[in-house]
Amino acid sequence: MELLQTVLDFFIHLDSHIGEIIASYGVWTYLILFLIIFAETGLVVTPFLPGDSLIFVVGTFAASGALDVWILFFLLLAAAVIGDTVNYEVGRFLGPKVFSKEMRFLNHENLMKTQRFYEKHGGKTIIIARFLPIIRTFAPFVAGVGTMRYLRFLAYNFVGALLWVTVALCAGYFFGNLPFVKDNFTLVIFAIIGISAIPAVYAYIKNWLQGRNQRKVSTNNESN
C-alpha cells in the first residue's frame, strides 16, 4: 500500500519531483532519467515506473532550458533500446517456463495478456507496445520467450523507441509550457496516462465481449 501511494505521489507531482532532482543532482539528472526509462522498459518487475509522462515532463524542462533536449533525446532513446534488448535477452534465457506459476516475481495476468496481444499483432507488437503501459514492459520479454530472431527484434525495437521518445519528448518540448498545460499540469499527466491506456482497455473489453458471446453460443448449443 505504501509503495502504491509513493508511485501515485510521483505521478501526481511529477513536475515538482523532476524539478527537485534537477536542483539536487544537476548533470546527474541525465543518468537518473536514463535509469528510470531503462528499468521501465527493461525489467519486468517495474512496469509501474513512469514512461510517456516522464518523457513529456522532461521535454517541458528542456524547453525552459533546464535540460538539453538533444542530450535527452539520444540518452532516452538509448535507454529505451537497451532496456528492451535486456528484457528480450532475459526472456530468451528463461524460455517457455516463464508461463509456469512457479516464477512468483512475474505478474502472470499481464504476461498472458501481452502474449495474446503478441499473437494477434506479431512482430509489430514491439512497436505498438511502446505506447501501451504495462504491455510496453512485457512485450520484449515475451518476444524473447517466443524466440523472435534477434535482428528482427532489434529493428522493431529501434523503430518503436525512436517513435516513442520523439513523440513524447516533442509533445513536452513544444506544448508543455503553454499556459493551459502549466495551469492544469496534473490533469495533463493523468490525461497522458489515460490516453496511453485506451488501446489496452479497448482490447480487454473486446476480448471480454468475444468471450461472453462464445459462452452464449456454447450454452445455446448445449441446450439444443
QUIDATA-V453262 format. One record per residue. N is the residue number from 0. OMEGA is omega in radians with two decimals (999 if undefined). Layout:
n/omega
N/OMEGA
N/OMEGA
This chain:
n/omega
0/3.13
1/3.11
2/3.13
3/3.13
4/3.13
5/3.13
6/3.13
7/3.11
8/3.14
9/3.12
10/-3.06
11/-3.09
12/-3.07
13/-3.12
14/-3.12
15/3.12
16/3.13
17/3.09
18/3.12
19/3.13
20/3.13
21/-3.13
22/-3.06
23/-2.97
24/3.07
25/-3.06
26/3.12
27/3.08
28/3.14
29/3.13
30/3.13
31/3.12
32/3.09
33/-3.10
34/3.13
35/-3.14
36/3.09
37/-3.11
38/-3.11
39/-3.14
40/-2.98
41/-3.09
42/-3.07
43/-3.12
44/-3.12
45/3.13
46/-3.10
47/-3.13
48/-3.13
49/3.12
50/-3.13
51/-3.07
52/3.13
53/-3.13
54/3.09
55/-3.09
56/-3.13
57/3.04
58/3.10
59/3.11
60/3.09
61/3.13
62/-3.14
63/3.10
64/-3.12
65/3.11
66/3.12
67/-3.03
68/-3.11
69/3.05
70/3.11
71/-3.09
72/-3.07
73/-3.13
74/-3.12
75/3.06
76/3.11
77/-3.14
78/-3.12
79/-3.13
80/-3.13
81/3.13
82/3.12
83/-3.14
84/3.11
85/3.13
86/3.11
87/-3.11
88/3.09
89/3.10
90/3.14
91/3.14
92/-3.10
93/3.06
94/-3.07
95/-3.10
96/3.13
97/3.14
98/3.07
99/3.14
100/-3.08
101/-3.12
102/-3.00
103/-3.11
104/3.13
105/3.00
106/-3.00
107/3.09
108/3.10
109/-3.14
110/-3.13
111/3.10
112/3.13
113/3.11
114/3.12
115/3.11
116/-3.13
117/3.13
118/-3.11
119/-3.00
120/3.10
121/-3.06
122/-3.12
123/3.02
124/-3.11
125/3.12
126/-3.11
127/-3.05
128/3.12
129/-3.08
130/-3.12
131/3.08
132/-3.11
133/3.13
134/3.10
135/-3.10
136/-3.05
137/-3.04
138/3.13
139/3.09
140/3.12
141/3.09
142/3.10
143/3.10
144/-3.13
145/3.10
146/2.96
147/3.14
148/-3.00
149/-3.10
150/3.08
151/3.11
152/-3.09
153/3.13
154/3.10
155/-3.13
156/-3.09
157/-3.13
158/3.13
159/-3.14
160/-3.14
161/3.13
162/-3.08
163/-3.11
164/-3.12
165/-3.10
166/-3.08
167/-3.10
168/3.14
169/3.11
170/3.11
171/-3.08
172/-3.04
173/-3.05
174/-3.03
175/-3.10
176/3.02
177/-3.08
178/-3.11
179/-3.13
180/-3.13
181/-3.11
182/-3.11
183/-2.98
184/-3.13
185/3.12
186/3.13
187/3.13
188/3.11
189/3.09
190/3.11
191/3.12
192/-3.13
193/3.13
194/3.12
195/-3.08
196/-3.07
197/-3.13
198/3.14
199/3.11
200/3.11
201/3.14
202/-3.14
203/-3.13
204/3.14
205/3.12
206/3.13
207/3.13
208/3.11
209/3.12
210/3.14
211/3.13
212/3.11
213/3.12
214/3.11
215/3.13
216/-3.13
217/3.13
218/3.13
219/3.13
220/-3.14
221/-3.12
222/3.11
223/999
